[in-house]
Amino acid sequence: MGLGSVFVIVLVLIFVVKWIRAVKENTDRQIEQNEEIIALLKELNSNPRK
């Protein structure tokens, strides 16, 4: 295994780790948004229009 292939493997690993972190952060944001939407829907449901 040459130095070039080790460099490529390291670059791929860095890319994969960054991609996984981005997916996790986006998932966490989506969960927060879903919880806010659920709270708003519950509030609307408990206060029906006249």
Phi, psi and omega per residue, in radians:
M1 nan 2.124 -3.102
G2 -1.494 2.991 -3.140
L3 -1.095 -0.612 3.138
G4 -1.121 -0.740 -3.129
S5 -1.231 -0.581 3.068
V6 -1.128 -0.738 3.116
F7 -1.051 -0.752 3.141
V8 -1.136 -0.734 3.127
I9 -1.089 -0.748 3.117
V10 -1.106 -0.749 3.108
L11 -1.072 -0.737 3.129
V12 -1.121 -0.745 3.125
L13 -1.096 -0.733 3.107
I14 -1.079 -0.775 3.125
F15 -1.063 -0.780 -3.113
V16 -1.121 -0.757 -3.137
V17 -1.117 -0.758 3.111
K18 -1.107 -0.698 3.137
W19 -1.128 -0.750 3.128
I20 -1.105 -0.731 3.110
R21 -1.083 -0.741 3.141
A22 -1.108 -0.743 3.122
V23 -1.098 -0.761 3.136
K24 -1.107 -0.764 3.119
E25 -1.094 -0.740 3.119
N26 -1.149 -0.654 3.106
T27 -1.132 -0.757 3.118
D28 -1.078 -0.735 3.098
R29 -1.106 -0.708 -3.135
Q30 -1.134 -0.676 3.104
I31 -1.093 -0.775 3.111
E32 -1.066 -0.766 3.138
Q33 -1.123 -0.694 3.119
N34 -1.104 -0.711 3.118
E35 -1.116 -0.694 3.095
E36 -1.130 -0.724 3.124
I37 -1.110 -0.755 3.131
I38 -1.080 -0.756 3.121
A39 -1.072 -0.751 3.125
L40 -1.137 -0.707 3.122
L41 -1.138 -0.694 3.087
K42 -1.108 -0.696 3.114
E43 -1.115 -0.758 3.105
L44 -1.119 -0.677 -3.111
N45 -1.204 -0.570 -3.120
S46 -1.427 -0.273 3.118
N47 -2.107 1.275 -3.093
P48 -1.176 2.688 3.122
R49 -1.210 2.698 -3.135
K50 -1.426 nan nan
